[in-house]
Amino acid sequence: MATDASTAAGAQAEPRAPLVRLELQEMGFEPGAPILGPLTLEVRAGETLAITGPSGVGKSTLLRIIAGLESRYRGRLTTPPRLAMVFQEPTLLPWRSALDNVRLSTGLGVEAARRALAEVGLSAQEKQYPTQMSLGQQRRLSLARAFGSDPDVLLMDEPFVSLDPDLAEDMMVLFARLRAARGLATILVTHVEREAEMLASRIVALTGSPATLGAERQNKGAYFQLSASGVTSSRS
């Protein structure tokens, strides 16, 4: 039987179903005082979506809804089974070593956990406790835990806040390399436009009161699209 080439080509051209889809009607902490208004958000495999906007507009709340940490909303949410989140402040176990922080949060064995630490440059700190580490090292450890859990989608809430510019730059390059090596979908929340422009394939702003998503734009200048950064990815 002859193959219908046009049908096959059309099937291949169909867009991939989104890994994350949120159809939000309203979200507020008090009745009659919504923080977030109607919006629809989708993220597909391999994408990095940056959600920008001023501090206090509701970006972190939106991310917590997607993470399943906030239930006080009306709408529909679809996510894959494996999500990982990097918070504004490192949520580490202060009474456990860096190695145990990775093992306990991911279920990895000792050698796999060591490889996760090596990926973020913390091999020499595996026996240190979070309180013995600098803020930059703590944020590296948070990335090791998140990527070590092998998530379908990574959620990042202002992950480079409070870092000096040079350290933030180093952390962004590190994140871009880890993400490019895996090609996983990412949602990045930031109020720093430069972070969005360096890391995201799509950028959308959360604005207004109650806040809604504005028109998104494609970004062609992200790290994973620039060979000079040393970051390569087959994703676009």
LUMMAR-550230 format. One line per field, with one value per residue: residue number from 1; x, y, z of N, C-alpha, C, O in turn; residue in one letter. Coordinates in steps of 0.02 Angstrom, whole numbers. Example, Ala and Ser with C-alpha at 12.3 -4.5 7.8 and 13.67 -1.06 7.14 Angstrom:
2
zalo: (1,2)
nx: (660,642)
ny: (-284,-112)
nz: (390,354)
cax: (615,684)
cay: (-225,-53)
caz: (390,357)
cx: (660,645)
cy: (-165,2)
cz: (390,394)
ox: (712,670)
oy: (-166,57)
oz: (423,402)
fimi: (A,S)
# end
This chain:
236
zalo: (1,2,3,4,5,6,7,8,9,10,11,12,13,14,15,16,17,18,19,20,21,22,23,24,25,26,27,28,29,30,31,32,33,34,35,36,37,38,39,40,41,42,43,44,45,46,47,48,49,50,51,52,53,54,55,56,57,58,59,60,61,62,63,64,65,66,67,68,69,70,71,72,73,74,75,76,77,78,79,80,81,82,83,84,85,86,87,88,89,90,91,92,93,94,95,96,97,98,99,100,101,102,103,104,105,106,107,108,109,110,111,112,113,114,115,116,117,118,119,120,121,122,123,124,125,126,127,128,129,130,131,132,133,134,135,136,137,138,139,140,141,142,143,144,145,146,147,148,149,150,151,152,153,154,155,156,157,158,159,160,161,162,163,164,165,166,167,168,169,170,171,172,173,174,175,176,177,178,179,180,181,182,183,184,185,186,187,188,189,190,191,192,193,194,195,196,197,198,199,200,201,202,203,204,205,206,207,208,209,210,211,212,213,214,215,216,217,218,219,220,221,222,223,224,225,226,227,228,229,230,231,232,233,234,235,236)
nx: (43,27,109,35,109,87,0,81,183,110,72,195,224,142,126,213,129,96,200,172,23,-74,-228,-286,-410,-429,-338,-317,-276,-369,-547,-622,-511,-413,-251,-192,-255,-361,-273,-172,-51,80,203,324,418,594,594,637,553,540,470,439,435,387,444,337,224,166,233,306,200,126,217,219,90,100,195,122,111,24,-145,-252,-337,-432,-456,-374,-245,-112,22,180,235,356,427,543,604,687,713,697,778,903,841,897,956,1013,1077,1136,1264,1335,1338,1243,1132,1104,1085,975,870,854,865,975,1119,1279,1390,1327,1273,1390,1436,1339,1369,1497,1466,1422,1532,1566,1640,1742,1677,1594,1580,1549,1436,1284,1287,1420,1456,1473,1355,1347,1396,1296,1189,1235,1230,1093,1057,1120,1044,918,937,988,879,820,712,557,515,588,575,612,636,679,822,950,956,1020,1152,1317,1357,1458,1463,1330,1329,1417,1339,1229,1286,1325,1198,1143,1225,1199,1063,1062,1130,1037,916,793,628,601,544,573,572,595,644,738,780,889,930,825,840,964,945,822,712,588,500,395,293,227,101,4,-149,-277,-139,-93,-36,65,94,196,369,485,653,810,938,986,1093,1107,1101,1211,1367,1485,1475,1505,1406,1300,1159,1034,909,782)
ny: (-60,110,248,389,530,665,663,601,696,803,753,745,877,925,1016,981,914,1016,1006,1070,1148,1280,1342,1474,1548,1634,1694,1720,1775,1821,1833,1917,1993,1973,1914,1862,1864,1806,1692,1600,1476,1390,1264,1179,1027,1046,1185,1345,1449,1614,1709,1870,2026,2155,2155,2078,2067,1945,1837,1732,1672,1624,1529,1441,1390,1313,1222,1148,1188,1282,1298,1382,1432,1459,1358,1258,1139,1056,949,862,708,725,853,982,1105,1259,1369,1544,1565,1453,1296,1200,1056,1091,1013,910,843,910,808,718,799,800,661,626,703,664,527,467,359,348,369,422,538,603,629,720,827,855,904,1032,1090,1060,957,957,999,902,848,954,1056,1146,1270,1295,1335,1453,1577,1568,1437,1367,1391,1326,1196,1182,1181,1062,968,988,960,833,757,721,788,812,940,1091,1210,1376,1497,1655,1621,1675,1782,1905,1879,1937,2029,1963,1834,1795,1792,1684,1582,1582,1538,1411,1353,1358,1269,1147,1134,1129,1010,918,955,985,1049,1213,1333,1494,1616,1787,1953,2020,2078,2051,1922,1845,1868,1810,1675,1618,1541,1587,1733,1811,1937,1970,2069,2207,2226,2137,2027,1982,1886,1961,1991,1866,1845,1781,1729,1754,1765,1688,1599,1461,1465,1525,1503,1554,1554,1429,1343,1222,1161,1054,1096,1222)
nz: (0,-43,36,108,79,106,213,309,321,370,493,557,570,668,820,974,1115,1258,1403,1521,1563,1608,1645,1708,1806,1915,2058,2229,2394,2481,2484,2347,2320,2207,2158,2046,1881,1744,1643,1526,1516,1438,1421,1329,1292,1310,1306,1376,1473,1521,1649,1677,1770,1890,2063,2180,2100,2080,2027,2092,2159,2051,2004,2111,2106,1989,2033,2120,2250,2294,2319,2318,2207,2057,1919,1792,1793,1715,1731,1711,1793,1861,1940,1980,2093,2114,2239,2293,2407,2461,2497,2595,2691,2843,2937,2872,2765,2611,2516,2570,2565,2428,2405,2490,2442,2312,2299,2245,2229,2315,2225,2111,2167,2198,2070,2031,2116,2067,1942,1968,2022,2155,2214,2309,2420,2473,2603,2680,2778,2742,2812,2820,2698,2563,2500,2361,2341,2408,2323,2210,2259,2274,2138,2101,2171,2112,1973,1987,2022,1904,1829,1735,1713,1761,1887,1925,2042,2048,2052,2058,2140,2254,2230,2186,2035,1953,2007,1989,1850,1826,1882,1798,1677,1718,1748,1618,1549,1616,1590,1449,1426,1460,1404,1460,1500,1562,1680,1718,1839,1856,1901,1836,1686,1605,1644,1594,1457,1433,1460,1420,1300,1268,1319,1435,1507,1669,1720,1789,1890,1949,1909,1743,1600,1478,1301,1232,1185,1067,1097,1034,1080,1184,1300,1266,1132,1085,1023,1070,1207,1248,1271,1210,1122,1056,1055,1022)
cax: (0,67,104,12,165,63,-27,137,217,67,74,259,225,100,166,212,83,133,212,137,-30,-113,-283,-303,-465,-417,-305,-310,-272,-429,-604,-632,-447,-370,-183,-184,-316,-364,-213,-156,21,100,275,336,483,652,588,648,508,553,415,468,388,414,437,271,169,134,272,319,136,111,260,197,32,124,231,76,120,-28,-209,-305,-348,-483,-428,-352,-172,-85,95,207,242,419,444,593,600,741,680,737,828,918,803,942,953,1074,1108,1162,1319,1315,1325,1180,1078,1088,1059,910,818,848,867,1034,1171,1336,1430,1286,1269,1455,1438,1296,1408,1551,1439,1415,1595,1567,1670,1783,1634,1542,1571,1531,1366,1265,1308,1492,1465,1454,1289,1354,1401,1230,1147,1259,1204,1022,1054,1138,985,864,953,998,814,801,642,530,511,623,546,663,607,731,876,1014,946,1067,1221,1349,1350,1504,1441,1267,1347,1443,1284,1188,1321,1319,1130,1133,1260,1163,1000,1076,1151,978,862,729,588,614,509,616,542,646,628,797,769,950,929,779,868,1021,931,757,693,528,494,328,290,168,89,-64,-178,-238,-88,-103,22,63,116,262,414,538,718,862,1004,999,1158,1111,1102,1271,1424,1539,1466,1525,1344,1268,1098,997,843,776)
cay: (0,171,293,457,572,729,650,589,760,844,726,763,950,944,1036,936,933,1048,971,1109,1192,1310,1386,1505,1597,1684,1672,1771,1750,1843,1839,1982,2028,1928,1933,1842,1862,1753,1683,1533,1468,1324,1252,1116,996,1081,1258,1383,1506,1662,1752,1930,2073,2187,2119,2083,2064,1879,1787,1674,1639,1586,1470,1395,1355,1262,1172,1112,1212,1331,1270,1432,1463,1428,1345,1190,1133,992,946,794,683,742,924,1002,1177,1295,1426,1605,1550,1382,1256,1144,1026,1117,962,858,864,924,744,691,842,775,593,621,737,635,454,443,326,391,389,466,602,636,656,780,880,872,944,1102,1114,1055,894,968,1019,851,835,1016,1069,1209,1330,1305,1351,1521,1580,1542,1364,1342,1392,1270,1135,1180,1159,991,929,993,923,764,722,704,809,828,1013,1125,1275,1416,1559,1704,1580,1711,1842,1919,1865,1993,2020,1913,1768,1781,1774,1616,1537,1576,1495,1343,1329,1349,1208,1091,1128,1110,940,875,976,983,1110,1254,1396,1538,1678,1836,2023,2047,2066,2022,1850,1815,1872,1765,1605,1592,1539,1629,1780,1841,1980,1968,2139,2227,2210,2075,2019,1935,1880,2000,1956,1836,1856,1733,1758,1722,1780,1651,1565,1397,1477,1563,1458,1586,1541,1361,1305,1200,1121,1041,1125,1292)
caz: (0,-48,94,94,103,132,279,355,334,413,561,587,582,725,878,1031,1169,1313,1466,1572,1539,1662,1626,1772,1806,1967,2118,2279,2463,2515,2437,2317,2310,2167,2142,1976,1843,1693,1601,1502,1511,1413,1412,1295,1305,1284,1310,1437,1474,1574,1669,1706,1800,1951,2126,2211,2052,2083,1989,2134,2171,1990,2001,2164,2079,1942,2072,2163,2319,2308,2295,2324,2142,2014,1854,1777,1787,1694,1735,1712,1862,1895,1942,2029,2102,2148,2271,2300,2458,2459,2546,2609,2757,2874,2979,2829,2722,2542,2483,2595,2539,2361,2409,2523,2404,2245,2300,2210,2267,2333,2167,2069,2202,2189,2001,2030,2147,2022,1887,1989,2049,2228,2235,2369,2476,2485,2674,2715,2791,2709,2850,2809,2627,2542,2468,2294,2346,2426,2263,2168,2289,2256,2069,2099,2193,2064,1912,2005,2027,1836,1820,1669,1711,1815,1905,1957,2069,2063,2079,2061,2181,2308,2210,2151,1962,1925,2030,1954,1781,1829,1896,1739,1630,1745,1736,1547,1529,1643,1554,1380,1425,1471,1360,1495,1501,1621,1690,1757,1862,1872,1889,1801,1615,1576,1656,1546,1390,1428,1474,1398,1229,1264,1375,1442,1566,1712,1737,1803,1955,1958,1857,1688,1557,1417,1241,1238,1129,1058,1113,994,1106,1245,1305,1232,1060,1070,1026,1108,1278,1264,1285,1148,1131,994,1063,1003)
cx: (44,56,81,63,140,35,29,173,176,69,139,262,183,143,159,162,123,142,174,83,-71,-165,-311,-361,-451,-380,-299,-307,-333,-486,-612,-569,-399,-301,-168,-251,-314,-300,-206,-81,36,176,284,407,540,650,613,605,526,490,445,413,416,404,367,213,133,171,284,255,116,153,240,134,54,160,185,80,67,-94,-265,-314,-404,-453,-408,-277,-154,-9,118,220,304,435,498,591,661,711,727,793,840,881,842,932,1017,1111,1136,1218,1292,1298,1257,1121,1056,1055,989,854,806,842,927,1081,1230,1374,1391,1280,1335,1462,1396,1332,1465,1527,1433,1477,1601,1597,1707,1741,1585,1530,1551,1455,1348,1288,1382,1508,1444,1385,1293,1359,1333,1184,1170,1232,1129,1013,1070,1079,930,877,963,935,786,728,622,529,546,592,598,635,663,795,943,1010,999,1140,1252,1350,1395,1483,1376,1280,1373,1387,1239,1220,1317,1250,1119,1166,1223,1098,1010,1095,1091,920,795,694,599,568,550,578,597,619,685,791,830,952,884,809,927,1002,868,748,630,524,424,327,224,158,16,-87,-254,-194,-109,-40,13,85,186,304,466,606,772,932,1023,1066,1161,1109,1166,1332,1481,1534,1491,1466,1313,1208,1066,928,843,715)
cy: (62,214,361,505,636,719,640,654,804,820,746,837,971,962,985,962,965,1002,1004,1151,1215,1356,1415,1554,1653,1653,1730,1740,1770,1850,1910,2022,1985,1958,1919,1838,1806,1751,1610,1529,1396,1322,1182,1090,1037,1156,1285,1446,1551,1704,1811,1974,2101,2143,2131,2076,1997,1824,1724,1636,1597,1523,1419,1357,1298,1205,1129,1132,1262,1306,1321,1469,1426,1418,1273,1190,1062,996,873,772,707,816,935,1078,1203,1360,1487,1596,1475,1344,1192,1118,1045,1066,903,886,879,859,715,734,819,706,590,652,704,559,425,405,372,415,436,535,640,665,719,839,903,916,1018,1129,1109,989,902,984,964,838,897,1020,1136,1272,1344,1328,1423,1518,1551,1466,1333,1340,1339,1204,1127,1157,1084,947,929,952,849,724,702,724,814,904,1041,1194,1314,1484,1606,1669,1616,1775,1845,1901,1927,1978,1966,1843,1748,1759,1702,1565,1528,1532,1423,1315,1314,1284,1146,1080,1103,1036,893,893,978,1051,1147,1315,1437,1601,1726,1907,2058,2029,2033,1946,1815,1814,1825,1691,1576,1591,1579,1672,1809,1880,1971,2039,2150,2207,2199,2062,1967,1935,1923,1958,1928,1852,1800,1767,1720,1732,1742,1614,1502,1404,1513,1518,1488,1573,1472,1317,1286,1157,1111,1071,1197,1321)
cz: (0,14,72,122,134,202,330,371,380,485,596,605,642,785,934,1083,1226,1373,1523,1538,1600,1631,1691,1763,1855,2025,2166,2348,2503,2465,2412,2306,2271,2155,2069,1942,1791,1651,1581,1490,1488,1406,1382,1309,1273,1289,1377,1432,1533,1586,1706,1736,1865,2012,2155,2165,2054,2047,2030,2149,2111,1987,2053,2143,2034,1979,2114,2236,2340,2277,2296,2257,2107,1945,1846,1765,1766,1695,1729,1783,1899,1886,1994,2033,2139,2174,2274,2351,2457,2515,2560,2679,2795,2916,2939,2784,2652,2505,2505,2572,2470,2366,2436,2481,2336,2245,2264,2257,2277,2271,2121,2101,2196,2119,1996,2061,2101,1965,1904,2024,2124,2253,2301,2430,2496,2559,2713,2725,2759,2745,2844,2738,2614,2509,2397,2294,2365,2365,2213,2194,2273,2183,2063,2120,2141,2001,1927,2011,1959,1822,1747,1659,1772,1825,1945,1977,2091,2089,2087,2103,2235,2292,2176,2077,1932,1944,1996,1882,1779,1839,1836,1686,1653,1732,1662,1523,1554,1604,1483,1376,1431,1426,1394,1491,1567,1621,1740,1775,1882,1861,1852,1728,1583,1586,1606,1476,1380,1429,1441,1323,1216,1327,1376,1507,1603,1738,1756,1873,1947,1897,1805,1644,1495,1357,1251,1177,1127,1071,1076,1023,1168,1242,1263,1156,1038,1078,1067,1183,1298,1280,1219,1165,1064,997,1038,1036)
ox: (92,1,106,62,169,44,26,191,203,67,140,298,187,192,108,154,179,98,148,97,-98,-149,-354,-360,-460,-389,-277,-334,-347,-474,-608,-573,-349,-293,-137,-299,-269,-277,-231,-52,7,208,255,449,534,701,609,619,527,461,472,354,464,362,341,155,75,144,274,255,92,128,245,125,29,155,206,54,64,-98,-321,-302,-422,-428,-425,-250,-178,20,78,216,305,454,500,577,683,686,787,850,793,891,822,904,1070,1171,1157,1218,1235,1249,1219,1066,996,1004,946,797,753,818,930,1081,1232,1388,1419,1281,1335,1490,1414,1326,1479,1563,1439,1476,1636,1582,1705,1767,1538,1475,1537,1416,1391,1306,1405,1566,1402,1360,1248,1330,1316,1144,1129,1212,1106,967,1038,1066,900,835,949,936,734,687,665,540,536,584,625,614,691,819,988,1055,1021,1184,1216,1346,1372,1484,1367,1248,1353,1387,1213,1185,1305,1243,1090,1138,1216,1080,972,1077,1095,878,743,725,607,555,560,554,641,577,682,797,822,974,901,804,940,1038,862,774,618,543,398,355,171,200,-27,-49,-290,-210,-139,3,-39,92,230,279,488,614,780,980,1071,1092,1210,1114,1173,1348,1521,1584,1499,1474,1301,1208,1069,892,895,700)
oy: (66,216,388,521,660,762,665,665,838,860,762,856,1029,928,952,1022,943,964,971,1185,1174,1404,1386,1596,1712,1594,1785,1686,1739,1870,1958,2080,1962,2018,1960,1811,1764,1803,1565,1573,1348,1371,1134,1126,1059,1188,1250,1491,1527,1730,1803,1961,2073,2099,2187,2080,1992,1770,1668,1574,1541,1470,1359,1299,1242,1147,1078,1096,1282,1294,1305,1529,1370,1466,1231,1233,1013,1040,828,812,711,839,902,1112,1173,1400,1482,1617,1436,1359,1138,1151,1017,1074,853,945,863,856,691,708,818,694,555,630,714,530,364,418,428,474,483,586,701,719,766,895,963,961,1061,1183,1149,968,858,984,978,818,893,992,1179,1321,1398,1339,1451,1465,1516,1433,1280,1294,1310,1160,1072,1119,1048,896,878,913,806,662,670,681,820,929,1017,1232,1288,1523,1598,1686,1589,1816,1793,1906,1964,1920,1927,1797,1690,1714,1663,1512,1474,1492,1378,1258,1262,1249,1097,1023,1062,1002,836,850,973,1103,1116,1345,1416,1637,1708,1918,2118,1970,1991,1910,1763,1764,1802,1649,1515,1634,1603,1650,1830,1859,1965,2066,2108,2176,2248,2083,1916,1978,1921,1897,1963,1871,1775,1826,1659,1711,1760,1600,1489,1354,1531,1496,1451,1579,1458,1260,1329,1122,1155,1071,1229,1380)
oz: (38,42,22,182,183,246,386,429,423,531,655,650,664,800,942,1093,1240,1390,1567,1488,1637,1595,1724,1718,1840,2040,2146,2359,2555,2408,2450,2285,2298,2144,2034,1970,1793,1626,1615,1458,1514,1388,1406,1336,1216,1277,1428,1392,1590,1538,1761,1728,1892,2013,2153,2187,2032,2036,2005,2152,2119,1968,2040,2162,2040,1959,2142,2279,2398,2217,2275,2253,2124,1915,1888,1731,1795,1665,1742,1829,1960,1832,2045,1983,2188,2135,2261,2339,2453,2574,2539,2722,2781,2929,2967,2767,2636,2469,2463,2562,2455,2334,2409,2485,2305,2197,2254,2318,2251,2265,2094,2066,2189,2111,1961,2037,2096,1943,1861,2053,2155,2309,2344,2486,2534,2577,2773,2687,2749,2713,2860,2720,2649,2493,2375,2250,2339,2357,2178,2155,2260,2168,2024,2089,2126,1980,1885,2006,1955,1805,1703,1603,1828,1777,1994,1935,2145,2143,2120,2100,2260,2334,2143,2057,1890,1903,1977,1856,1735,1809,1824,1653,1612,1708,1645,1481,1517,1588,1458,1327,1410,1411,1360,1481,1620,1569,1797,1730,1921,1818,1838,1709,1538,1541,1579,1441,1324,1403,1435,1287,1161,1381,1324,1557,1572,1773,1742,1911,1939,1841,1821,1651,1462,1363,1275,1124,1179,1056,1085,992,1202,1188,1229,1120,980,1133,1097,1219,1357,1300,1176,1215,1020,947,1033,1027)
fimi: (M,A,T,D,A,S,T,A,A,G,A,Q,A,E,P,R,A,P,L,V,R,L,E,L,Q,E,M,G,F,E,P,G,A,P,I,L,G,P,L,T,L,E,V,R,A,G,E,T,L,A,I,T,G,P,S,G,V,G,K,S,T,L,L,R,I,I,A,G,L,E,S,R,Y,R,G,R,L,T,T,P,P,R,L,A,M,V,F,Q,E,P,T,L,L,P,W,R,S,A,L,D,N,V,R,L,S,T,G,L,G,V,E,A,A,R,R,A,L,A,E,V,G,L,S,A,Q,E,K,Q,Y,P,T,Q,M,S,L,G,Q,Q,R,R,L,S,L,A,R,A,F,G,S,D,P,D,V,L,L,M,D,E,P,F,V,S,L,D,P,D,L,A,E,D,M,M,V,L,F,A,R,L,R,A,A,R,G,L,A,T,I,L,V,T,H,V,E,R,E,A,E,M,L,A,S,R,I,V,A,L,T,G,S,P,A,T,L,G,A,E,R,Q,N,K,G,A,Y,F,Q,L,S,A,S,G,V,T,S,S,R,S)
# end
